[in-house]
Amino acid sequence: MDERKIAAIFKAFCDENRIKIIKLLRSGEKCACKLLDEINVTQPTLSHHMKILCDAGIVVGRKEGKWTYYSISEKGAEQAKECLTHLTALDVECENKSCCEK
């Protein structure tokens, strides 16, 4: 996974309102109108947060009439887990080297 995609994933998790949205979606798909009521932001602000979450692949949206319904993407959630695991895994090749060795 390239650095741009990794940064997008972490950006999705670095805002209190986006965390609230993710928590709300844990219980299942929600209409944007329900999310608006729950997190108490304006519609343009919600749209901004949803774009970031969807661009990162963490959330998916589907249109039904004039409303959009959002849910957590299982694939996106798995990618985020793998990303964190990969980034925090020790590099065994470098483990025994001093930081100053050339």
C-alpha positions in Angstrom: 0.0 0.0 0.0 1.5 3.4 -1.0 2.0 6.3 1.4 -0.9 8.3 -0.1 -3.4 5.6 0.6 -2.0 5.0 4.1 -2.3 8.8 4.9 -5.9 8.8 3.7 -6.8 5.9 6.0 -5.2 7.6 9.0 -6.8 11.0 8.1 -10.2 9.3 8.3 -9.5 8.4 11.9 -8.1 11.7 13.1 -11.2 13.7 13.7 -13.6 13.5 16.6 -16.7 13.8 14.4 -15.5 11.1 12.0 -14.9 8.8 15.0 -18.5 9.5 16.2 -19.7 8.7 12.7 -17.8 5.4 12.6 -19.2 4.5 16.1 -22.7 5.2 14.9 -22.2 3.0 11.8 -21.0 0.1 13.9 -24.7 -0.8 14.6 -25.5 -0.9 10.9 -26.3 1.3 7.9 -27.5 4.8 8.6 -29.1 7.5 6.5 -27.3 10.8 6.3 -30.2 12.5 7.9 -29.8 10.2 11.0 -26.1 11.0 11.2 -26.9 14.7 11.0 -29.2 14.4 14.0 -26.7 12.4 16.0 -23.5 14.3 15.5 -25.1 17.8 15.4 -23.2 19.3 12.4 -24.4 21.1 9.3 -25.1 19.2 6.1 -22.0 20.6 4.3 -19.8 19.6 7.3 -21.3 16.1 7.3 -20.7 15.8 3.5 -17.0 16.8 4.1 -16.5 14.1 6.7 -18.3 11.5 4.7 -16.1 12.3 1.6 -13.0 11.7 3.7 -14.3 8.5 5.1 -15.5 7.2 1.7 -12.2 8.3 0.0 -10.3 6.3 2.6 -12.5 3.2 1.9 -13.6 3.0 5.5 -17.2 3.8 4.7 -19.4 3.2 1.7 -22.4 5.1 0.6 -25.4 4.1 -1.5 -28.0 6.5 -2.9 -31.7 5.8 -2.5 -33.9 8.6 -3.8 -32.6 11.9 -2.4 -30.9 10.3 0.6 -27.5 8.6 0.9 -27.2 5.6 3.3 -23.7 4.9 4.8 -22.2 1.8 6.3 -18.7 0.6 7.3 -16.9 -1.2 4.5 -15.7 -4.6 5.7 -12.9 -4.5 3.0 -11.9 -1.0 4.0 -11.9 -1.8 7.7 -9.7 -4.9 7.0 -7.3 -2.7 4.9 -7.0 -0.2 7.8 -6.2 -3.1 10.2 -3.6 -4.5 7.8 -2.1 -1.1 7.3 -1.6 -0.5 11.1 -0.2 -4.0 11.5 2.2 -3.6 8.7 3.4 -0.1 9.8 4.0 -1.2 13.4 5.6 -4.5 12.7 9.3 -4.7 13.5 11.6 -5.0 10.5 13.6 -8.2 11.4 16.4 -7.4 9.0 17.1 -4.1 10.7 16.4 -5.3 14.2 20.0 -6.2 15.0 21.7 -3.2 13.4 22.6 0.0 15.1 20.9 3.1 13.8 24.4 4.5 13.1 25.7 1.5 11.1 26.3 2.1 7.4 
